[in-house]
Amino acid sequence: MFERIKEDIDAAFQNDPAARSKLEVILCYPGVHALWLHRISHYLRKKGWSLSARLISHANRFLTGIEIHPAAEIGRGVFIDHGMGVVIGETAVVGDGCLIYKGVVLGGTTTEKTKRHPTLGKKIIVGSNACILGNISIGDYVRIGSGSVVVKDVPPHATVVGVPGRIIEQKKKEHDVMLDHGQLPDPIAEALKVVLKENRKLKQRIKKLEDNLNLSSEEDDYVSEAESEVMTVFMKNYKDGDGI
């Protein structure tokens, strides 16, 4: 028991630079408290004391703002940062060393009494307010961006962002840095850039044809240049998030 408690405290220091002392983590970290209370409720559930387990889980939710079903399986070295609004469903599995931020939902997509919640591998980072829904598997070392909604299996070492979640990067190595929530790539912006690049190529080819056939005019050239400048500014602002 004490070894598990030490692992929880070490995980807090590893993942939260705001942690100052072991006593502070023990007294002031709701994510750590939620894991401790869950272990009690999970033990009672396995012994067949379902009502007692649910009562402790309910008290856990009231005290920490984190709802973990007593039947959920939580690995070692897991850290829930801040934690308010986190929901972990009955058949969910969270692997060793996962980092879960506030507002994360590991939810189900069916009312059938079967495996209906996600299974997370080890060393996964789940950004704030992300939703992982259904009986899907998330591979080891996956990073899921804030606000993403994941509804399909994700292979190991991938980075997922968006609604619905899309894989935008896959590197076969462990995380060398934590997920930078302020530098998430935008797959929609990248797709728009590709479309605009191809559109620009087509316009250049059409322009050459018009020049060969003496069909172009200075006015058309001026409009084309103006449109190009407008689209360049738009893409820069869109990618940088201006106006949001």
C-alpha positions as CSV (number, residue, x, y, z in Angstrom):
1,M,0.0,0.0,0.0
2,F,2.7,2.5,1.0
3,E,4.6,1.7,-2.2
4,R,1.6,2.7,-4.3
5,I,1.2,5.9,-2.3
6,K,4.8,6.7,-3.0
7,E,4.3,6.1,-6.7
8,D,1.3,8.5,-6.7
9,I,3.3,11.2,-5.0
10,D,6.3,10.7,-7.4
11,A,3.9,10.9,-10.4
12,A,2.6,14.2,-9.1
13,F,6.1,15.6,-8.9
14,Q,7.0,14.2,-12.3
15,N,4.0,15.8,-14.1
16,D,3.2,18.9,-12.2
17,P,5.9,21.6,-11.8
18,A,3.7,23.4,-9.2
19,A,4.3,20.6,-6.7
20,R,6.5,21.9,-3.9
21,S,6.5,19.2,-1.2
22,K,5.2,15.7,-0.5
23,L,3.0,17.1,2.3
24,E,1.4,19.5,-0.2
25,V,0.7,16.6,-2.6
26,I,-0.8,14.5,0.2
27,L,-3.0,17.3,1.5
28,C,-3.9,19.4,-1.6
29,Y,-4.0,17.2,-4.7
30,P,-7.6,16.1,-5.6
31,G,-6.3,13.8,-8.4
32,V,-4.2,11.9,-5.9
33,H,-7.1,11.7,-3.4
34,A,-9.4,10.4,-6.1
35,L,-7.1,7.6,-6.9
36,W,-6.7,6.6,-3.2
37,L,-10.5,6.5,-2.7
38,H,-11.0,4.6,-6.0
39,R,-8.7,1.9,-4.8
40,I,-10.9,1.4,-1.7
41,S,-14.1,1.3,-3.8
42,H,-12.5,-1.0,-6.4
43,Y,-11.4,-3.4,-3.6
44,L,-14.9,-3.4,-2.1
45,R,-16.4,-4.0,-5.6
46,K,-14.2,-7.0,-6.2
47,K,-15.3,-8.4,-2.8
48,G,-18.9,-8.1,-3.9
49,W,-19.9,-5.1,-1.7
50,S,-21.2,-3.1,-4.7
51,L,-23.3,-0.6,-2.7
52,S,-20.5,0.3,-0.4
53,A,-18.2,0.7,-3.3
54,R,-20.7,3.0,-5.1
55,L,-21.2,5.1,-1.9
56,I,-17.4,5.7,-1.6
57,S,-17.2,6.5,-5.4
58,H,-20.1,9.0,-4.9
59,A,-18.3,10.6,-1.9
60,N,-15.1,10.7,-4.0
61,R,-17.0,12.6,-6.7
62,F,-18.4,15.0,-4.1
63,L,-15.0,15.7,-2.5
64,T,-12.7,15.8,-5.6
65,G,-15.0,16.5,-8.6
66,I,-13.6,13.3,-10.2
67,E,-16.0,10.5,-10.9
68,I,-14.4,7.0,-11.3
69,H,-16.7,4.0,-11.4
70,P,-15.6,1.3,-8.8
71,A,-15.2,-1.3,-11.5
72,A,-12.8,0.8,-13.6
73,E,-9.2,-0.4,-13.7
74,I,-6.5,2.2,-13.0
75,G,-2.8,1.3,-13.5
76,R,0.2,2.4,-11.5
77,G,1.8,5.8,-11.6
78,V,-1.3,7.4,-13.1
79,F,-1.7,11.2,-12.4
80,I,-4.9,13.2,-12.7
81,D,-3.9,16.9,-12.9
82,H,-6.5,19.3,-11.3
83,G,-9.1,16.7,-12.2
84,M,-12.4,18.6,-12.0
85,G,-15.0,17.1,-14.3
86,V,-13.0,13.9,-15.1
87,V,-15.3,10.9,-15.7
88,I,-14.0,7.3,-16.0
89,G,-16.7,4.7,-16.8
90,E,-17.3,1.3,-15.5
91,T,-15.4,-0.8,-18.1
92,A,-12.7,1.7,-18.7
93,V,-9.0,0.6,-18.4
94,V,-6.2,3.1,-17.8
95,G,-2.7,1.9,-18.2
96,D,0.4,2.6,-16.1
97,G,1.9,6.1,-16.2
98,C,-1.0,7.9,-17.9
99,L,-1.4,11.6,-17.5
100,I,-5.0,12.8,-17.5
101,Y,-6.0,16.5,-17.4
102,K,-9.2,18.1,-16.1
103,G,-12.5,17.5,-17.9
104,V,-11.5,14.3,-19.6
105,V,-14.3,11.7,-20.3
106,L,-13.7,8.0,-20.8
107,G,-17.2,7.3,-21.8
108,G,-19.4,4.6,-23.3
109,T,-21.5,4.6,-26.4
110,T,-24.0,1.9,-25.7
111,T,-26.5,0.9,-23.0
112,E,-25.7,-2.8,-23.3
113,K,-24.0,-4.4,-20.3
114,T,-20.8,-5.2,-22.0
115,K,-17.3,-3.7,-22.5
116,R,-18.3,-0.2,-23.7
117,H,-15.6,2.1,-22.5
118,P,-12.1,2.7,-23.8
119,T,-8.9,0.9,-22.9
120,L,-5.8,3.2,-22.6
121,G,-2.3,1.8,-22.9
122,K,0.7,3.0,-20.9
123,K,2.2,6.5,-20.8
124,I,-0.7,8.2,-22.6
125,I,-1.3,12.0,-22.3
126,V,-4.9,13.1,-22.5
127,G,-5.4,16.8,-22.8
128,S,-8.1,18.8,-20.9
129,N,-11.7,18.3,-22.0
130,A,-10.9,15.5,-24.4
131,C,-13.5,12.7,-24.8
132,I,-12.6,9.1,-25.6
133,L,-15.8,7.3,-26.3
134,G,-16.7,3.6,-26.8
135,N,-14.9,0.3,-26.7
136,I,-11.8,1.4,-28.4
137,S,-8.1,0.9,-27.8
138,I,-5.6,3.7,-27.4
139,G,-2.0,2.6,-28.0
140,D,1.0,3.2,-25.7
141,Y,2.6,6.7,-25.7
142,V,-0.3,8.3,-27.5
143,R,-0.9,12.0,-27.1
144,I,-4.5,13.4,-27.3
145,G,-4.9,17.1,-27.7
146,S,-7.3,19.2,-25.6
147,G,-10.9,19.2,-26.7
148,S,-10.4,16.2,-29.0
149,V,-13.2,13.6,-29.4
150,V,-11.7,10.2,-30.1
151,V,-14.1,7.4,-31.4
152,K,-11.7,5.1,-33.2
153,D,-8.7,3.0,-32.2
154,V,-5.4,4.8,-32.1
155,P,-2.1,3.1,-32.8
156,P,0.9,3.5,-30.5
157,H,3.0,6.7,-30.5
158,A,0.4,8.8,-32.3
159,T,-0.7,12.3,-31.7
160,V,-4.4,12.9,-32.1
161,V,-6.3,16.3,-32.3
162,G,-9.7,17.5,-33.6
163,V,-13.4,16.6,-33.6
164,P,-13.5,13.8,-34.5
165,G,-9.9,13.0,-33.5
166,R,-7.5,12.6,-36.4
167,I,-3.9,11.3,-36.3
168,I,-1.6,14.1,-37.3
169,E,1.7,12.6,-36.2
170,Q,3.1,9.2,-35.4
171,K,6.7,8.7,-34.1
172,K,7.9,5.3,-32.8
173,K,9.6,6.6,-29.7
174,E,8.7,7.6,-26.1
175,H,7.7,11.1,-25.3
176,D,10.8,13.3,-25.0
177,V,8.6,16.3,-24.0
178,M,5.1,16.6,-22.6
179,L,2.2,17.6,-24.8
180,D,2.4,21.3,-25.5
181,H,-1.2,22.4,-25.4
182,G,-0.4,25.8,-27.0
183,Q,1.4,24.3,-30.0
184,L,-1.1,21.7,-31.3
185,P,-1.2,21.4,-35.1
186,D,-4.4,22.1,-36.9
187,P,-5.3,19.3,-39.5
188,I,-8.0,21.5,-41.1
189,A,-5.6,24.4,-41.6
190,E,-3.0,22.0,-43.1
191,A,-5.7,20.6,-45.5
192,L,-6.7,24.1,-46.6
193,K,-3.0,24.9,-47.3
194,V,-2.7,21.9,-49.6
195,V,-5.9,22.9,-51.4
196,L,-4.8,26.5,-51.8
197,K,-1.4,25.4,-53.0
198,E,-2.9,23.2,-55.7
199,N,-5.3,26.0,-56.6
200,R,-2.4,28.4,-57.1
201,K,-0.7,25.9,-59.4
202,L,-3.8,25.6,-61.5
203,K,-4.1,29.4,-61.8
204,Q,-0.5,29.7,-62.9
205,R,-1.1,27.1,-65.6
206,I,-4.3,28.9,-66.8
207,K,-2.4,32.2,-66.8
208,K,0.3,30.7,-69.1
209,L,-2.4,29.4,-71.5
210,E,-4.2,32.8,-71.5
211,D,-0.8,34.5,-72.2
212,N,-0.2,32.2,-75.1
213,L,-3.6,32.8,-76.5
214,N,-3.6,36.6,-75.8
215,L,-6.6,36.3,-73.5
216,S,-5.3,37.8,-70.3
217,S,-5.7,41.5,-69.2
218,E,-4.0,43.7,-66.7
219,E,-7.2,43.9,-64.7
220,D,-7.3,40.1,-64.3
221,D,-3.7,40.1,-63.2
222,Y,-4.4,42.8,-60.6
223,V,-7.4,40.8,-59.2
224,S,-5.4,37.6,-59.2
225,E,-2.5,39.2,-57.2
226,A,-5.0,40.8,-54.8
227,E,-6.7,37.5,-54.2
228,S,-3.4,35.8,-53.6
229,E,-2.4,38.4,-51.0
230,V,-5.8,38.1,-49.2
231,M,-5.6,34.3,-49.1
232,T,-2.0,34.4,-47.8
233,V,-3.1,36.7,-44.9
234,F,-6.2,34.6,-44.3
235,M,-4.2,31.4,-44.0
236,K,-1.7,32.9,-41.6
237,N,-4.4,34.3,-39.4
238,Y,-6.4,31.1,-39.5
239,K,-3.4,29.0,-38.6
240,D,-2.4,31.3,-35.8
241,G,-5.9,31.4,-34.4
242,D,-6.5,35.1,-34.9
243,G,-10.0,36.2,-34.2
244,I,-10.9,33.3,-32.0
